[in-house]
Every structure is written in structure tokens, then in C-alpha cells.
């Protein structure tokens, strides 16, 4: 641990200080504060301090993420702080975390998922329209290859261009200039910022499936800190954990990342976990998509807890059925293998090469 606080609280007990690392953006701070509030509610004896820092992804704002070629764009500096004991845990958007974590780290908690879908935010002059009704050759801003590939296929009358920056910056670029008719953002981020009123349209899976882990917050820790793992385990949401394990296993087995268009959709219903996954060419013209399912034990029917050494695609979710976690991971691998058997590797290789050449 970094340190114990020396001051006593009201009843004379010494409260332990836990330092939480986060990115400096307003959204990251809001997300981290929400996790801190939940943790404090469940563990009133601890003291919390939030430590904010900038990452590579925050500093490079003039290049599309898929072109930078760094797998841990928004996580590296935070993990260095964790490794050096400058912080005890780090809050991330799960979609920013690579499917393989550096040695010695694990995800101790995945909180209940916010709406994982993408949202359309229109330029004020286009209010009332949808992507379908925007004029021919309207320019839509997104720096995500996944969004662009799916939306080019679904809405061929539109053009798609990169737009970078945090949420505030991208909304400002949309509103104050005439470059974009609309931009595509994660609905979860808009909701957490209190900007739901800017959402003109939620994109359903038929239009645009979401990114692996989108809408979920993850807490990364040092794997050896068993007491921190135990403390954070109460934050885990079972359905979210299992959905995200299957999604991360799918992406990892495909060897995908932000430099290739990979999309997912998951659902838990009647003790079954359904995973739909797809890979796309950059222009969306070539794609493979399929759905598979597996059984998961209802949380009240599974007595088997997880050993702290038991990781599933970087997740150590204590108190969540180990069998269900294993099934979720296998589901992701099996769906990836199915798409690979149909030619997914070729689609992804060409997409990666074309993106590198852009």
C-alpha cells in the first residue's frame, strides 16, 4: 500500500488512505468520482484521494487513434503510477484497456454497465434529422474505424471523417464550425457528463454494434494486493463482468484492437449469455458476423468463488462464479474461431494494412 493516513476519524479510528489514479479529462474525473463514492459507501472507514494525470492519448490530439499504433494509449502512464506505488488502483473506461494487461496487474472490478450503444449528436442546424435523413454527402465525425465501417455500409450516402479530442472538444468542434453535420459518440459518456439532451439518436445493433467493453468502468490494481482485490470485489456487476469477459476474449483471440474494425453485442437472458461479434473491412463492404451462446449459472445458484490467481482476459472477479467466467471466456474464443474459420483473418489483415497506409 502507498501509506496509512495518520489522522484519526471521528470515533478515534485511523482510516486508511487509498489513492485512485485517473486521467485528467472531465469525463474521466466524473467516472472516477462515481467509483470513489460507491467505494466509500461500502467501506466508510477508508479515506480516498484522487490523483489525475495525462496519458499519451490525451496529449496526441491531431492523429486518429488507430494510426498512433500504441496499444495502451490511455492507460500506460496510469499503470506506471500503479507499478511505482504512487496510486493503489486506477479507474478506466474498460474499452481503453488492452485485452492483455502488463504482468502484475489485474482488473479487480467491472461495474454495472451504462448504455453501451453509440449515439448521434447533430449539428444544431440539423436538429430533428437522423443519419438516414441527413442530406447526401453530409460529413459525420468519428475517429473510430469500427463506427465508420458499419455506418458506411448502413448509410452509404454519408461521408465519414476523423474527429479527435475529449467530449467537450468534439462537441465544440461540431457546434462552432460547419465541418460536420453530426458526430458519433458513446451514449455512456454523454449520459455521465449530463448531456443526454444532446443525443438525437441511439444506434441500435442493426445500425452499429458497439466496442468491446463500451459503457463499462473497470478498476485496475496490482494483482498481489489481495486486500484491495477483496475490497473492490463488491463493486462487480455479475452480468457486466460475464458480458465483458466474453467480448474481451473474442477481441483477444482475433488479435484485434483499435486499428481494426471489430464490433460486438452481448445479452444475458434466462441464464444464457449471447455474444454477437463481427469484423469489417474499412469501408464496411466486406464483413463477417455471427452469434453464439453459453450457459451461465444464476448468481444465487453458484457456490464456487474465484481464486485470486484465476484471471479471465485480465479480469479477477472474486465472488463471481468461476464456472460462469470460464464459460464466458470460452464463448468469446469459440466465436472468434468461427469467424476466423470463415476468413476473418484476411479481412482484419487487409483492414490493418490499409489503415497503416492511410
Secondary structure as the mmCIF struct_conf table of DSSP 4:
data_model
#
loop_
_struct_conf.conf_type_id
_struct_conf.id
_struct_conf.beg_label_comp_id
_struct_conf.beg_label_asym_id
_struct_conf.beg_label_seq_id
_struct_conf.end_label_comp_id
_struct_conf.end_label_asym_id
_struct_conf.end_label_seq_id
STRN STRN1 UNK A 3 UNK A 8
TURN_TY1_P TURN_TY1_P1 UNK A 10 UNK A 11
BEND BEND1 UNK A 12 UNK A 12
HELX_LH_PP_P HELX_LH_PP_P1 UNK A 13 UNK A 13
STRN STRN2 UNK A 14 UNK A 23
BEND BEND2 UNK A 24 UNK A 25
HELX_RH_AL_P HELX_RH_AL_P1 UNK A 26 UNK A 42
TURN_TY1_P TURN_TY1_P2 UNK A 44 UNK A 45
STRN STRN3 UNK A 47 UNK A 53
HELX_RH_AL_P HELX_RH_AL_P2 UNK A 56 UNK A 59
BEND BEND3 UNK A 62 UNK A 63
HELX_RH_AL_P HELX_RH_AL_P3 UNK A 65 UNK A 68
TURN_TY1_P TURN_TY1_P3 UNK A 71 UNK A 75
HELX_RH_AL_P HELX_RH_AL_P4 UNK A 76 UNK A 83
TURN_TY1_P TURN_TY1_P4 UNK A 84 UNK A 85
BEND BEND4 UNK A 86 UNK A 86
BEND BEND5 UNK A 88 UNK A 88
STRN STRN4 UNK A 89 UNK A 93
HELX_RH_3T_P HELX_RH_3T_P1 UNK A 94 UNK A 96
BEND BEND6 UNK A 97 UNK A 97
BEND BEND7 UNK A 99 UNK A 100
HELX_LH_PP_P HELX_LH_PP_P2 UNK A 101 UNK A 102
TURN_TY1_P TURN_TY1_P5 UNK A 103 UNK A 104
STRN STRN5 UNK A 105 UNK A 110
HELX_LH_PP_P HELX_LH_PP_P3 UNK A 111 UNK A 115
BEND BEND8 UNK A 117 UNK A 117
STRN STRN6 UNK A 118 UNK A 122
HELX_RH_3T_P HELX_RH_3T_P2 UNK A 124 UNK A 126
TURN_TY1_P TURN_TY1_P6 UNK A 127 UNK A 128
TURN_TY1_P TURN_TY1_P7 UNK A 131 UNK A 133
BEND BEND9 UNK A 134 UNK A 134
HELX_LH_PP_P HELX_LH_PP_P4 UNK A 135 UNK A 135
TURN_TY1_P TURN_TY1_P8 UNK A 136 UNK A 137
STRN STRN7 UNK A 139 UNK A 141
HELX_RH_AL_P HELX_RH_AL_P5 UNK A 145 UNK A 154
TURN_TY1_P TURN_TY1_P9 UNK A 156 UNK A 157
BEND BEND10 UNK A 158 UNK A 158
STRN STRN8 UNK A 159 UNK A 161
BEND BEND11 UNK A 165 UNK A 165
HELX_RH_AL_P HELX_RH_AL_P6 UNK A 167 UNK A 176
BEND BEND12 UNK A 177 UNK A 179
BEND BEND13 UNK A 181 UNK A 181
STRN STRN9 UNK A 182 UNK A 186
HELX_RH_AL_P HELX_RH_AL_P7 UNK A 187 UNK A 192
TURN_TY1_P TURN_TY1_P10 UNK A 193 UNK A 194
HELX_RH_3T_P HELX_RH_3T_P3 UNK A 196 UNK A 198
STRN STRN10 UNK A 201 UNK A 203
TURN_TY1_P TURN_TY1_P11 UNK A 205 UNK A 207
STRN STRN11 UNK A 210 UNK A 210
TURN_TY1_P TURN_TY1_P12 UNK A 212 UNK A 215
STRN STRN12 UNK A 217 UNK A 222
TURN_TY1_P TURN_TY1_P13 UNK A 223 UNK A 224
HELX_RH_AL_P HELX_RH_AL_P8 UNK A 226 UNK A 233
TURN_TY1_P TURN_TY1_P14 UNK A 234 UNK A 235
HELX_RH_AL_P HELX_RH_AL_P9 UNK A 238 UNK A 254
TURN_TY1_P TURN_TY1_P15 UNK A 255 UNK A 255
TURN_TY1_P TURN_TY1_P16 UNK A 258 UNK A 259
BEND BEND14 UNK A 260 UNK A 260
STRN STRN13 UNK A 261 UNK A 269
TURN_TY1_P TURN_TY1_P17 UNK A 270 UNK A 271
STRN STRN14 UNK A 272 UNK A 280
TURN_TY1_P TURN_TY1_P18 UNK A 282 UNK A 283
BEND BEND15 UNK A 284 UNK A 286
STRN STRN15 UNK A 287 UNK A 295
TURN_TY1_P TURN_TY1_P19 UNK A 299 UNK A 301
HELX_LH_PP_P HELX_LH_PP_P5 UNK A 304 UNK A 307
TURN_TY1_P TURN_TY1_P20 UNK A 308 UNK A 309
STRN STRN16 UNK A 312 UNK A 312
TURN_TY1_P TURN_TY1_P21 UNK A 313 UNK A 314
STRN STRN17 UNK A 315 UNK A 315
TURN_TY1_P TURN_TY1_P22 UNK A 318 UNK A 319
BEND BEND16 UNK A 320 UNK A 320
HELX_RH_AL_P HELX_RH_AL_P10 UNK A 322 UNK A 341
TURN_TY1_P TURN_TY1_P23 UNK A 342 UNK A 343
HELX_RH_AL_P HELX_RH_AL_P11 UNK A 344 UNK A 357
#
